[in-house]
């Protein structure tokens, strides 16, 4: 079963306490593209997260934290693409 935006959001909130999290399922816009599934949801997501945990981290390090938090969904549930917007909680 494909992942949902709510599941990804809950995982990020769990792993990054106090973060502001928004997850948008953009799968329908990718129908017919690589990694899209037949359901039309659960494969392509936009993730916006602002967290104090990102303070003084590079963009690459911030993205790694997000990928690590969501690894289960990528490996098990067919999440194919994440468009990540990660900012320092103080800056957002």
PDB file of N, CA, C and O in Angstrom, chain B, residues numbered from 101:
ATOM      1  N   UNK B 101       0.845  -1.184   0.000  1.00  0.00           N
ATOM      2  CA  UNK B 101       0.000   0.000   0.000  1.00  0.00           C
ATOM      3  C   UNK B 101       0.886   1.241   0.000  1.00  0.00           C
ATOM      4  O   UNK B 101       1.832   1.317   0.785  1.00  0.00           O
ATOM      5  N   UNK B 102       0.603   2.206  -0.857  1.00  0.00           N
ATOM      6  CA  UNK B 102       1.414   3.428  -0.888  1.00  0.00           C
ATOM      7  C   UNK B 102       1.338   4.216   0.418  1.00  0.00           C
ATOM      8  O   UNK B 102       0.371   4.117   1.173  1.00  0.00           O
ATOM      9  N   UNK B 103       2.365   4.982   0.654  1.00  0.00           N
ATOM     10  CA  UNK B 103       2.413   5.852   1.827  1.00  0.00           C
ATOM     11  C   UNK B 103       1.481   7.040   1.635  1.00  0.00           C
ATOM     12  O   UNK B 103       1.138   7.399   0.508  1.00  0.00           O
ATOM     13  N   UNK B 104       1.078   7.640   2.740  1.00  0.00           N
ATOM     14  CA  UNK B 104       0.243   8.845   2.682  1.00  0.00           C
ATOM     15  C   UNK B 104       1.023  10.038   3.216  1.00  0.00           C
ATOM     16  O   UNK B 104       2.000   9.884   3.948  1.00  0.00           O
ATOM     17  N   UNK B 105       0.580  11.216   2.839  1.00  0.00           N
ATOM     18  CA  UNK B 105       1.205  12.438   3.339  1.00  0.00           C
ATOM     19  C   UNK B 105       1.113  12.494   4.860  1.00  0.00           C
ATOM     20  O   UNK B 105       2.042  12.961   5.519  1.00  0.00           O
ATOM     21  N   UNK B 106       0.011  12.026   5.417  1.00  0.00           N
ATOM     22  CA  UNK B 106      -0.162  12.038   6.878  1.00  0.00           C
ATOM     23  C   UNK B 106       0.866  11.142   7.558  1.00  0.00           C
ATOM     24  O   UNK B 106       1.392  11.495   8.613  1.00  0.00           O
ATOM     25  N   UNK B 107       1.157   9.985   6.965  1.00  0.00           N
ATOM     26  CA  UNK B 107       2.154   9.079   7.551  1.00  0.00           C
ATOM     27  C   UNK B 107       3.543   9.714   7.536  1.00  0.00           C
ATOM     28  O   UNK B 107       4.266   9.656   8.530  1.00  0.00           O
ATOM     29  N   UNK B 108       3.911  10.316   6.412  1.00  0.00           N
ATOM     30  CA  UNK B 108       5.219  10.957   6.309  1.00  0.00           C
ATOM     31  C   UNK B 108       5.319  12.125   7.281  1.00  0.00           C
ATOM     32  O   UNK B 108       6.347  12.315   7.932  1.00  0.00           O
ATOM     33  N   UNK B 109       4.255  12.901   7.377  1.00  0.00           N
ATOM     34  CA  UNK B 109       4.235  14.041   8.290  1.00  0.00           C
ATOM     35  C   UNK B 109       4.396  13.589   9.740  1.00  0.00           C
ATOM     36  O   UNK B 109       5.156  14.185  10.503  1.00  0.00           O
ATOM     37  N   UNK B 110       3.676  12.536  10.111  1.00  0.00           N
ATOM     38  CA  UNK B 110       3.766  12.018  11.480  1.00  0.00           C
ATOM     39  C   UNK B 110       5.172  11.527  11.793  1.00  0.00           C
ATOM     40  O   UNK B 110       5.676  11.762  12.892  1.00  0.00           O
ATOM     41  N   UNK B 111       5.817  10.846  10.841  1.00  0.00           N
ATOM     42  CA  UNK B 111       7.176  10.355  11.072  1.00  0.00           C
ATOM     43  C   UNK B 111       8.148  11.511  11.260  1.00  0.00           C
ATOM     44  O   UNK B 111       8.991  11.474  12.156  1.00  0.00           O
ATOM     45  N   UNK B 112       8.038  12.533  10.425  1.00  0.00           N
ATOM     46  CA  UNK B 112       8.934  13.682  10.554  1.00  0.00           C
ATOM     47  C   UNK B 112       8.715  14.395  11.888  1.00  0.00           C
ATOM     48  O   UNK B 112       9.678  14.811  12.532  1.00  0.00           O
ATOM     49  N   UNK B 113       7.460  14.539  12.306  1.00  0.00           N
ATOM     50  CA  UNK B 113       7.172  15.178  13.589  1.00  0.00           C
ATOM     51  C   UNK B 113       7.738  14.357  14.749  1.00  0.00           C
ATOM     52  O   UNK B 113       8.193  14.910  15.750  1.00  0.00           O
ATOM     53  N   UNK B 114       7.703  13.041  14.600  1.00  0.00           N
ATOM     54  CA  UNK B 114       8.255  12.144  15.620  1.00  0.00           C
ATOM     55  C   UNK B 114       9.777  12.268  15.698  1.00  0.00           C
ATOM     56  O   UNK B 114      10.342  12.320  16.791  1.00  0.00           O
ATOM     57  N   UNK B 115      10.432  12.314  14.555  1.00  0.00           N
ATOM     58  CA  UNK B 115      11.897  12.349  14.497  1.00  0.00           C
ATOM     59  C   UNK B 115      12.479  13.734  14.722  1.00  0.00           C
ATOM     60  O   UNK B 115      13.627  13.871  15.143  1.00  0.00           O
ATOM     61  N   UNK B 116      11.679  14.769  14.438  1.00  0.00           N
ATOM     62  CA  UNK B 116      12.139  16.152  14.599  1.00  0.00           C
ATOM     63  C   UNK B 116      11.148  16.900  15.487  1.00  0.00           C
ATOM     64  O   UNK B 116      10.388  17.737  14.999  1.00  0.00           O
ATOM     65  N   UNK B 117      11.151  16.604  16.794  1.00  0.00           N
ATOM     66  CA  UNK B 117      10.182  17.222  17.706  1.00  0.00           C
ATOM     67  C   UNK B 117      10.216  18.748  17.615  1.00  0.00           C
ATOM     68  O   UNK B 117      11.281  19.363  17.570  1.00  0.00           O
ATOM     69  N   UNK B 118       9.038  19.329  17.588  1.00  0.00           N
ATOM     70  CA  UNK B 118       8.926  20.780  17.529  1.00  0.00           C
ATOM     71  C   UNK B 118       9.017  21.357  16.132  1.00  0.00           C
ATOM     72  O   UNK B 118       8.867  22.565  15.951  1.00  0.00           O
ATOM     73  N   UNK B 119       9.259  20.520  15.146  1.00  0.00           N
ATOM     74  CA  UNK B 119       9.387  21.000  13.760  1.00  0.00           C
ATOM     75  C   UNK B 119       8.024  21.389  13.203  1.00  0.00           C
ATOM     76  O   UNK B 119       6.992  20.843  13.593  1.00  0.00           O
ATOM     77  N   UNK B 120       8.049  22.342  12.287  1.00  0.00           N
ATOM     78  CA  UNK B 120       6.863  22.664  11.496  1.00  0.00           C
ATOM     79  C   UNK B 120       6.965  21.829  10.232  1.00  0.00           C
ATOM     80  O   UNK B 120       7.947  21.930   9.497  1.00  0.00           O
ATOM     81  N   UNK B 121       5.960  21.008   9.977  1.00  0.00           N
ATOM     82  CA  UNK B 121       6.015  20.050   8.880  1.00  0.00           C
ATOM     83  C   UNK B 121       4.803  20.191   7.978  1.00  0.00           C
ATOM     84  O   UNK B 121       3.671  20.304   8.449  1.00  0.00           O
ATOM     85  N   UNK B 122       5.050  20.182   6.690  1.00  0.00           N
ATOM     86  CA  UNK B 122       3.986  20.133   5.690  1.00  0.00           C
ATOM     87  C   UNK B 122       4.424  19.119   4.634  1.00  0.00           C
ATOM     88  O   UNK B 122       5.524  19.217   4.089  1.00  0.00           O
ATOM     89  N   UNK B 123       3.563  18.154   4.351  1.00  0.00           N
ATOM     90  CA  UNK B 123       3.843  17.155   3.329  1.00  0.00           C
ATOM     91  C   UNK B 123       2.694  17.175   2.331  1.00  0.00           C
ATOM     92  O   UNK B 123       1.527  17.063   2.706  1.00  0.00           O
ATOM     93  N   UNK B 124       3.034  17.317   1.068  1.00  0.00           N
ATOM     94  CA  UNK B 124       2.048  17.400  -0.003  1.00  0.00           C
ATOM     95  C   UNK B 124       2.277  16.253  -0.972  1.00  0.00           C
ATOM     96  O   UNK B 124       3.389  16.068  -1.468  1.00  0.00           O
ATOM     97  N   UNK B 125       1.229  15.481  -1.243  1.00  0.00           N
ATOM     98  CA  UNK B 125       1.327  14.388  -2.208  1.00  0.00           C
ATOM     99  C   UNK B 125       1.140  14.979  -3.606  1.00  0.00           C
ATOM    100  O   UNK B 125       0.051  15.433  -3.958  1.00  0.00           O
ATOM    101  N   UNK B 126       2.203  14.968  -4.387  1.00  0.00           N
ATOM    102  CA  UNK B 126       2.180  15.513  -5.745  1.00  0.00           C
ATOM    103  C   UNK B 126       2.157  14.395  -6.794  1.00  0.00           C
ATOM    104  O   UNK B 126       2.452  14.640  -7.964  1.00  0.00           O
ATOM    105  N   UNK B 127       1.814  13.187  -6.385  1.00  0.00           N
ATOM    106  CA  UNK B 127       1.876  12.020  -7.258  1.00  0.00           C
ATOM    107  C   UNK B 127       1.022  12.170  -8.511  1.00  0.00           C
ATOM    108  O   UNK B 127       1.450  11.774  -9.595  1.00  0.00           O
ATOM    109  N   UNK B 128      -0.160  12.727  -8.384  1.00  0.00           N
ATOM    110  CA  UNK B 128      -1.059  12.844  -9.540  1.00  0.00           C
ATOM    111  C   UNK B 128      -0.416  13.638 -10.670  1.00  0.00           C
ATOM    112  O   UNK B 128      -0.674  13.371 -11.843  1.00  0.00           O
ATOM    113  N   UNK B 129       0.410  14.601 -10.325  1.00  0.00           N
ATOM    114  CA  UNK B 129       1.083  15.418 -11.338  1.00  0.00           C
ATOM    115  C   UNK B 129       2.190  14.646 -12.055  1.00  0.00           C
ATOM    116  O   UNK B 129       2.718  15.114 -13.063  1.00  0.00           O
ATOM    117  N   UNK B 130       2.543  13.474 -11.545  1.00  0.00           N
ATOM    118  CA  UNK B 130       3.618  12.674 -12.121  1.00  0.00           C
ATOM    119  C   UNK B 130       3.115  11.391 -12.774  1.00  0.00           C
ATOM    120  O   UNK B 130       3.906  10.493 -13.063  1.00  0.00           O
ATOM    121  N   UNK B 131       1.827  11.298 -13.004  1.00  0.00           N
ATOM    122  CA  UNK B 131       1.256  10.103 -13.640  1.00  0.00           C
ATOM    123  C   UNK B 131       1.963   9.849 -14.965  1.00  0.00           C
ATOM    124  O   UNK B 131       2.138  10.754 -15.781  1.00  0.00           O
ATOM    125  N   UNK B 132       2.361   8.611 -15.156  1.00  0.00           N
ATOM    126  CA  UNK B 132       3.062   8.225 -16.380  1.00  0.00           C
ATOM    127  C   UNK B 132       4.562   8.431 -16.324  1.00  0.00           C
ATOM    128  O   UNK B 132       5.277   8.001 -17.229  1.00  0.00           O
ATOM    129  N   UNK B 133       5.049   9.077 -15.283  1.00  0.00           N
ATOM    130  CA  UNK B 133       6.490   9.297 -15.131  1.00  0.00           C
ATOM    131  C   UNK B 133       7.116   8.112 -14.404  1.00  0.00           C
ATOM    132  O   UNK B 133       6.414   7.282 -13.826  1.00  0.00           O
ATOM    133  N   UNK B 134       8.419   8.047 -14.440  1.00  0.00           N
ATOM    134  CA  UNK B 134       9.154   6.996 -13.723  1.00  0.00           C
ATOM    135  C   UNK B 134       8.801   7.038 -12.245  1.00  0.00           C
ATOM    136  O   UNK B 134       8.767   8.106 -11.634  1.00  0.00           O
ATOM    137  N   UNK B 135       8.543   5.880 -11.681  1.00  0.00           N
ATOM    138  CA  UNK B 135       8.269   5.772 -10.262  1.00  0.00           C
ATOM    139  C   UNK B 135       6.825   5.994  -9.878  1.00  0.00           C
ATOM    140  O   UNK B 135       6.452   5.731  -8.735  1.00  0.00           O
ATOM    141  N   UNK B 136       5.998   6.471 -10.796  1.00  0.00           N
ATOM    142  CA  UNK B 136       4.580   6.666 -10.496  1.00  0.00           C
ATOM    143  C   UNK B 136       3.914   5.299 -10.384  1.00  0.00           C
ATOM    144  O   UNK B 136       4.292   4.355 -11.078  1.00  0.00           O
ATOM    145  N   UNK B 137       2.926   5.204  -9.511  1.00  0.00           N
ATOM    146  CA  UNK B 137       2.222   3.936  -9.363  1.00  0.00           C
ATOM    147  C   UNK B 137       0.827   4.033  -9.985  1.00  0.00           C
ATOM    148  O   UNK B 137       0.387   5.118 -10.367  1.00  0.00           O
ATOM    149  N   UNK B 138       0.151   2.920 -10.082  1.00  0.00           N
ATOM    150  CA  UNK B 138      -1.172   2.866 -10.709  1.00  0.00           C
ATOM    151  C   UNK B 138      -2.239   3.575  -9.875  1.00  0.00           C
ATOM    152  O   UNK B 138      -3.266   3.986 -10.414  1.00  0.00           O
ATOM    153  N   UNK B 139      -2.011   3.721  -8.575  1.00  0.00           N
ATOM    154  CA  UNK B 139      -3.001   4.357  -7.706  1.00  0.00           C
ATOM    155  C   UNK B 139      -3.093   5.871  -7.924  1.00  0.00           C
ATOM    156  O   UNK B 139      -4.133   6.474  -7.660  1.00  0.00           O
ATOM    157  N   UNK B 140      -2.019   6.479  -8.400  1.00  0.00           N
ATOM    158  CA  UNK B 140      -2.016   7.928  -8.596  1.00  0.00           C
ATOM    159  C   UNK B 140      -1.736   8.725  -7.341  1.00  0.00           C
ATOM    160  O   UNK B 140      -1.906   9.944  -7.331  1.00  0.00           O
ATOM    161  N   UNK B 141      -1.311   8.060  -6.287  1.00  0.00           N
ATOM    162  CA  UNK B 141      -0.938   8.741  -5.045  1.00  0.00           C
ATOM    163  C   UNK B 141       0.132   7.904  -4.334  1.00  0.00           C
ATOM    164  O   UNK B 141       0.280   6.709  -4.590  1.00  0.00           O
ATOM    165  N   UNK B 142       0.868   8.561  -3.442  1.00  0.00           N
ATOM    166  CA  UNK B 142       1.822   7.846  -2.605  1.00  0.00           C
ATOM    167  C   UNK B 142       3.201   7.614  -3.182  1.00  0.00           C
ATOM    168  O   UNK B 142       3.963   6.825  -2.623  1.00  0.00           O
ATOM    169  N   UNK B 143       3.558   8.275  -4.290  1.00  0.00           N
ATOM    170  CA  UNK B 143       4.886   8.040  -4.863  1.00  0.00           C
ATOM    171  C   UNK B 143       5.765   9.280  -4.930  1.00  0.00           C
ATOM    172  O   UNK B 143       6.988   9.164  -4.857  1.00  0.00           O
ATOM    173  N   UNK B 144       5.179  10.451  -5.064  1.00  0.00           N
ATOM    174  CA  UNK B 144       5.926  11.703  -5.194  1.00  0.00           C
ATOM    175  C   UNK B 144       5.402  12.712  -4.164  1.00  0.00           C
ATOM    176  O   UNK B 144       4.211  13.020  -4.132  1.00  0.00           O
ATOM    177  N   UNK B 145       6.305  13.214  -3.332  1.00  0.00           N
ATOM    178  CA  UNK B 145       5.898  14.125  -2.256  1.00  0.00           C
ATOM    179  C   UNK B 145       6.772  15.372  -2.223  1.00  0.00           C
ATOM    180  O   UNK B 145       7.958  15.327  -2.552  1.00  0.00           O
ATOM    181  N   UNK B 146       6.169  16.477  -1.823  1.00  0.00           N
ATOM    182  CA  UNK B 146       6.903  17.700  -1.476  1.00  0.00           C
ATOM    183  C   UNK B 146       6.885  17.780   0.042  1.00  0.00           C
ATOM    184  O   UNK B 146       5.824  17.709   0.662  1.00  0.00           O
ATOM    185  N   UNK B 147       8.065  17.927   0.638  1.00  0.00           N
ATOM    186  CA  UNK B 147       8.218  17.978   2.091  1.00  0.00           C
ATOM    187  C   UNK B 147       8.784  19.341   2.459  1.00  0.00           C
ATOM    188  O   UNK B 147       9.869  19.722   2.020  1.00  0.00           O
ATOM    189  N   UNK B 148       8.031  20.062   3.269  1.00  0.00           N
ATOM    190  CA  UNK B 148       8.511  21.340   3.810  1.00  0.00           C
ATOM    191  C   UNK B 148       8.642  21.168   5.316  1.00  0.00           C
ATOM    192  O   UNK B 148       7.671  20.859   6.006  1.00  0.00           O
ATOM    193  N   UNK B 149       9.847  21.370   5.808  1.00  0.00           N
ATOM    194  CA  UNK B 149      10.073  21.188   7.237  1.00  0.00           C
ATOM    195  C   UNK B 149      11.024  22.262   7.748  1.00  0.00           C
ATOM    196  O   UNK B 149      12.068  22.535   7.157  1.00  0.00           O
ATOM    197  N   UNK B 150      10.628  22.857   8.861  1.00  0.00           N
ATOM    198  CA  UNK B 150      11.470  23.844   9.541  1.00  0.00           C
ATOM    199  C   UNK B 150      11.744  23.304  10.942  1.00  0.00           C
ATOM    200  O   UNK B 150      10.817  23.019  11.700  1.00  0.00           O
ATOM    201  N   UNK B 151      13.017  23.169  11.277  1.00  0.00           N
ATOM    202  CA  UNK B 151      13.376  22.562  12.552  1.00  0.00           C
ATOM    203  C   UNK B 151      14.641  23.187  13.118  1.00  0.00           C
ATOM    204  O   UNK B 151      15.577  23.508  12.386  1.00  0.00           O
ATOM    205  N   UNK B 152      14.649  23.352  14.423  1.00  0.00           N
ATOM    206  CA  UNK B 152      15.858  23.816  15.095  1.00  0.00           C
ATOM    207  C   UNK B 152      16.985  22.787  14.964  1.00  0.00           C
ATOM    208  O   UNK B 152      18.158  23.131  15.112  1.00  0.00           O
ATOM    209  N   UNK B 153      16.637  21.530  14.690  1.00  0.00           N
ATOM    210  CA  UNK B 153      17.651  20.491  14.499  1.00  0.00           C
ATOM    211  C   UNK B 153      18.517  20.777  13.275  1.00  0.00           C
ATOM    212  O   UNK B 153      19.613  20.231  13.153  1.00  0.00           O
ATOM    213  N   UNK B 154      18.040  21.620  12.376  1.00  0.00           N
ATOM    214  CA  UNK B 154      18.777  21.947  11.159  1.00  0.00           C
ATOM    215  C   UNK B 154      19.759  23.100  11.350  1.00  0.00           C
ATOM    216  O   UNK B 154      20.533  23.419  10.447  1.00  0.00           O
ATOM    217  N   UNK B 155      19.727  23.724  12.529  1.00  0.00           N
ATOM    218  CA  UNK B 155      20.594  24.878  12.787  1.00  0.00           C
ATOM    219  C   UNK B 155      22.046  24.509  12.493  1.00  0.00           C
ATOM    220  O   UNK B 155      22.544  23.495  12.984  1.00  0.00           O
ATOM    221  N   UNK B 156      22.703  25.306  11.718  1.00  0.00           N
ATOM    222  CA  UNK B 156      24.113  25.190  11.329  1.00  0.00           C
ATOM    223  C   UNK B 156      24.428  23.965  10.471  1.00  0.00           C
ATOM    224  O   UNK B 156      25.600  23.653  10.261  1.00  0.00           O
ATOM    225  N   UNK B 157      23.402  23.261   9.969  1.00  0.00           N
ATOM    226  CA  UNK B 157      23.644  22.138   9.067  1.00  0.00           C
ATOM    227  C   UNK B 157      23.581  22.610   7.618  1.00  0.00           C
ATOM    228  O   UNK B 157      22.829  23.526   7.285  1.00  0.00           O
ATOM    229  N   UNK B 158      24.365  21.985   6.774  1.00  0.00           N
ATOM    230  CA  UNK B 158      24.308  22.289   5.347  1.00  0.00           C
ATOM    231  C   UNK B 158      22.992  21.764   4.770  1.00  0.00           C
ATOM    232  O   UNK B 158      22.296  20.977   5.410  1.00  0.00           O
ATOM    233  N   UNK B 159      22.664  22.201   3.571  1.00  0.00           N
ATOM    234  CA  UNK B 159      21.458  21.726   2.910  1.00  0.00           C
ATOM    235  C   UNK B 159      21.515  20.205   2.716  1.00  0.00           C
ATOM    236  O   UNK B 159      20.514  19.513   2.899  1.00  0.00           O
ATOM    237  N   UNK B 160      22.681  19.699   2.348  1.00  0.00           N
ATOM    238  CA  UNK B 160      22.839  18.253   2.163  1.00  0.00           C
ATOM    239  C   UNK B 160      22.586  17.510   3.478  1.00  0.00           C
ATOM    240  O   UNK B 160      21.902  16.486   3.484  1.00  0.00           O
ATOM    241  N   UNK B 161      23.120  18.004   4.573  1.00  0.00           N
ATOM    242  CA  UNK B 161      22.933  17.353   5.874  1.00  0.00           C
ATOM    243  C   UNK B 161      21.467  17.405   6.302  1.00  0.00           C
ATOM    244  O   UNK B 161      20.964  16.446   6.887  1.00  0.00           O
ATOM    245  N   UNK B 162      20.779  18.507   6.020  1.00  0.00           N
ATOM    246  CA  UNK B 162      19.355  18.612   6.334  1.00  0.00           C
ATOM    247  C   UNK B 162      18.567  17.574   5.547  1.00  0.00           C
ATOM    248  O   UNK B 162      17.700  16.894   6.095  1.00  0.00           O
ATOM    249  N   UNK B 163      18.873  17.456   4.261  1.00  0.00           N
ATOM    250  CA  UNK B 163      18.171  16.490   3.413  1.00  0.00           C
ATOM    251  C   UNK B 163      18.442  15.059   3.881  1.00  0.00           C
ATOM    252  O   UNK B 163      17.548  14.213   3.846  1.00  0.00           O
ATOM    253  N   UNK B 164      19.668  14.791   4.316  1.00  0.00           N
ATOM    254  CA  UNK B 164      19.990  13.453   4.833  1.00  0.00           C
ATOM    255  C   UNK B 164      19.120  13.109   6.031  1.00  0.00           C
ATOM    256  O   UNK B 164      18.635  11.984   6.141  1.00  0.00           O
ATOM    257  N   UNK B 165      18.917  14.068   6.930  1.00  0.00           N
ATOM    258  CA  UNK B 165      18.067  13.823   8.098  1.00  0.00           C
ATOM    259  C   UNK B 165      16.641  13.476   7.674  1.00  0.00           C
ATOM    260  O   UNK B 165      16.017  12.585   8.249  1.00  0.00           O
ATOM    261  N   UNK B 166      16.134  14.176   6.675  1.00  0.00           N
ATOM    262  CA  UNK B 166      14.782  13.900   6.183  1.00  0.00           C
ATOM    263  C   UNK B 166      14.737  12.514   5.544  1.00  0.00           C
ATOM    264  O   UNK B 166      13.830  11.733   5.830  1.00  0.00           O
ATOM    265  N   UNK B 167      15.702  12.203   4.684  1.00  0.00           N
ATOM    266  CA  UNK B 167      15.738  10.879   4.048  1.00  0.00           C
ATOM    267  C   UNK B 167      15.859   9.766   5.082  1.00  0.00           C
ATOM    268  O   UNK B 167      15.206   8.730   4.952  1.00  0.00           O
ATOM    269  N   UNK B 168      16.678   9.964   6.100  1.00  0.00           N
ATOM    270  CA  UNK B 168      16.821   8.950   7.144  1.00  0.00           C
ATOM    271  C   UNK B 168      15.502   8.735   7.880  1.00  0.00           C
ATOM    272  O   UNK B 168      15.132   7.600   8.181  1.00  0.00           O
ATOM    273  N   UNK B 169      14.803   9.811   8.164  1.00  0.00           N
ATOM    274  CA  UNK B 169      13.520   9.710   8.865  1.00  0.00           C
ATOM    275  C   UNK B 169      12.480   8.972   8.021  1.00  0.00           C
ATOM    276  O   UNK B 169      11.621   8.274   8.559  1.00  0.00           O
ATOM    277  N   UNK B 170      12.560   9.127   6.714  1.00  0.00           N
ATOM    278  CA  UNK B 170      11.545   8.559   5.823  1.00  0.00           C
ATOM    279  C   UNK B 170      12.016   7.299   5.091  1.00  0.00           C
ATOM    280  O   UNK B 170      11.325   6.819   4.192  1.00  0.00           O
ATOM    281  N   UNK B 171      13.166   6.765   5.455  1.00  0.00           N
ATOM    282  CA  UNK B 171      13.753   5.620   4.753  1.00  0.00           C
ATOM    283  C   UNK B 171      12.794   4.435   4.662  1.00  0.00           C
ATOM    284  O   UNK B 171      12.721   3.782   3.621  1.00  0.00           O
ATOM    285  N   UNK B 172      12.076   4.155   5.712  1.00  0.00           N
ATOM    286  CA  UNK B 172      11.133   3.029   5.710  1.00  0.00           C
ATOM    287  C   UNK B 172      10.093   3.181   4.591  1.00  0.00           C
ATOM    288  O   UNK B 172       9.746   2.203   3.929  1.00  0.00           O
ATOM    289  N   UNK B 173       9.608   4.381   4.386  1.00  0.00           N
ATOM    290  CA  UNK B 173       8.592   4.614   3.360  1.00  0.00           C
ATOM    291  C   UNK B 173       9.185   4.491   1.954  1.00  0.00           C
ATOM    292  O   UNK B 173       8.511   4.044   1.026  1.00  0.00           O
ATOM    293  N   UNK B 174      10.427   4.884   1.809  1.00  0.00           N
ATOM    294  CA  UNK B 174      11.105   4.773   0.517  1.00  0.00           C
ATOM    295  C   UNK B 174      11.342   3.301   0.187  1.00  0.00           C
ATOM    296  O   UNK B 174      11.080   2.856  -0.930  1.00  0.00           O
ATOM    297  N   UNK B 175      11.833   2.563   1.155  1.00  0.00           N
ATOM    298  CA  UNK B 175      12.186   1.159   0.942  1.00  0.00           C
ATOM    299  C   UNK B 175      10.968   0.242   0.864  1.00  0.00           C
ATOM    300  O   UNK B 175      10.942  -0.684   0.053  1.00  0.00           O
ATOM    301  N   UNK B 176       9.973   0.487   1.689  1.00  0.00           N
ATOM    302  CA  UNK B 176       8.850  -0.438   1.821  1.00  0.00           C
ATOM    303  C   UNK B 176       7.610  -0.018   1.041  1.00  0.00           C
ATOM    304  O   UNK B 176       6.898  -0.868   0.506  1.00  0.00           O
ATOM    305  N   UNK B 177       7.347   1.278   0.973  1.00  0.00           N
ATOM    306  CA  UNK B 177       6.049   1.741   0.480  1.00  0.00           C
ATOM    307  C   UNK B 177       6.081   2.402  -0.890  1.00  0.00           C
ATOM    308  O   UNK B 177       5.067   2.933  -1.342  1.00  0.00           O
ATOM    309  N   UNK B 178       7.223   2.379  -1.551  1.00  0.00           N
ATOM    310  CA  UNK B 178       7.267   2.880  -2.910  1.00  0.00           C
ATOM    311  C   UNK B 178       7.338   4.382  -3.075  1.00  0.00           C
ATOM    312  O   UNK B 178       7.015   4.901  -4.143  1.00  0.00           O
ATOM    313  N   UNK B 179       7.759   5.100  -2.027  1.00  0.00           N
ATOM    314  CA  UNK B 179       7.982   6.538  -2.214  1.00  0.00           C
ATOM    315  C   UNK B 179       9.149   6.671  -3.184  1.00  0.00           C
ATOM    316  O   UNK B 179      10.254   6.199  -2.914  1.00  0.00           O
ATOM    317  N   UNK B 180       8.896   7.306  -4.295  1.00  0.00           N
ATOM    318  CA  UNK B 180       9.887   7.395  -5.365  1.00  0.00           C
ATOM    319  C   UNK B 180      10.648   8.717  -5.345  1.00  0.00           C
ATOM    320  O   UNK B 180      11.842   8.752  -5.639  1.00  0.00           O
ATOM    321  N   UNK B 181       9.955   9.810  -4.996  1.00  0.00           N
ATOM    322  CA  UNK B 181      10.599  11.124  -5.071  1.00  0.00           C
ATOM    323  C   UNK B 181      10.171  12.005  -3.905  1.00  0.00           C
ATOM    324  O   UNK B 181       9.007  12.028  -3.505  1.00  0.00           O
ATOM    325  N   UNK B 182      11.154  12.730  -3.375  1.00  0.00           N
ATOM    326  CA  UNK B 182      10.905  13.733  -2.344  1.00  0.00           C
ATOM    327  C   UNK B 182      11.496  15.052  -2.801  1.00  0.00           C
ATOM    328  O   UNK B 182      12.691  15.136  -3.087  1.00  0.00           O
ATOM    329  N   UNK B 183      10.674  16.073  -2.870  1.00  0.00           N
ATOM    330  CA  UNK B 183      11.162  17.428  -3.095  1.00  0.00           C
ATOM    331  C   UNK B 183      11.225  18.054  -1.708  1.00  0.00           C
ATOM    332  O   UNK B 183      10.193  18.325  -1.095  1.00  0.00           O
ATOM    333  N   UNK B 184      12.435  18.280  -1.218  1.00  0.00           N
ATOM    334  CA  UNK B 184      12.615  18.685   0.185  1.00  0.00           C
ATOM    335  C   UNK B 184      12.961  20.164   0.280  1.00  0.00           C
ATOM    336  O   UNK B 184      13.868  20.657  -0.390  1.00  0.00           O
ATOM    337  N   UNK B 185      12.212  20.854   1.129  1.00  0.00           N
ATOM    338  CA  UNK B 185      12.511  22.235   1.495  1.00  0.00           C
ATOM    339  C   UNK B 185      12.727  22.229   3.000  1.00  0.00           C
ATOM    340  O   UNK B 185      11.767  22.186   3.769  1.00  0.00           O
ATOM    341  N   UNK B 186      13.981  22.271   3.418  1.00  0.00           N
ATOM    342  CA  UNK B 186      14.328  22.152   4.836  1.00  0.00           C
ATOM    343  C   UNK B 186      15.006  23.421   5.309  1.00  0.00           C
ATOM    344  O   UNK B 186      16.032  23.831   4.767  1.00  0.00           O
ATOM    345  N   UNK B 187      14.427  24.037   6.321  1.00  0.00           N
ATOM    346  CA  UNK B 187      14.997  25.285   6.835  1.00  0.00           C
ATOM    347  C   UNK B 187      15.172  25.207   8.343  1.00  0.00           C
ATOM    348  O   UNK B 187      14.543  24.400   9.028  1.00  0.00           O
ATOM    349  N   UNK B 188      16.043  26.066   8.831  1.00  0.00           N
ATOM    350  CA  UNK B 188      16.273  26.218  10.251  1.00  0.00           C
ATOM    351  C   UNK B 188      14.981  26.726  10.876  1.00  0.00           C
ATOM    352  O   UNK B 188      14.367  27.658  10.356  1.00  0.00           O
ATOM    353  N   UNK B 189      14.570  26.134  11.967  1.00  0.00           N
ATOM    354  CA  UNK B 189      13.324  26.533  12.637  1.00  0.00           C
ATOM    355  C   UNK B 189      13.289  27.993  13.000  1.00  0.00           C
ATOM    356  O   UNK B 189      12.220  28.604  13.000  1.00  0.00           O
ATOM    357  N   UNK B 190      14.436  28.571  13.310  1.00  0.00           N
ATOM    358  CA  UNK B 190      14.483  29.982  13.679  1.00  0.00           C
ATOM    359  C   UNK B 190      14.324  30.891  12.464  1.00  0.00           C
ATOM    360  O   UNK B 190      13.893  32.037  12.585  1.00  0.00           O
ATOM    361  N   UNK B 191      14.678  30.363  11.287  1.00  0.00           N
ATOM    362  CA  UNK B 191      14.652  31.176  10.074  1.00  0.00           C
ATOM    363  C   UNK B 191      13.313  31.117   9.364  1.00  0.00           C
ATOM    364  O   UNK B 191      13.033  31.962   8.514  1.00  0.00           O
ATOM    365  N   UNK B 192      12.483  30.144   9.690  1.00  0.00           N
ATOM    366  CA  UNK B 192      11.221  29.967   8.948  1.00  0.00           C
ATOM    367  C   UNK B 192      10.074  30.712   9.547  1.00  0.00           C
ATOM    368  O   UNK B 192       8.959  30.652   9.028  1.00  0.00           O
TER     369      UNK B 192
END
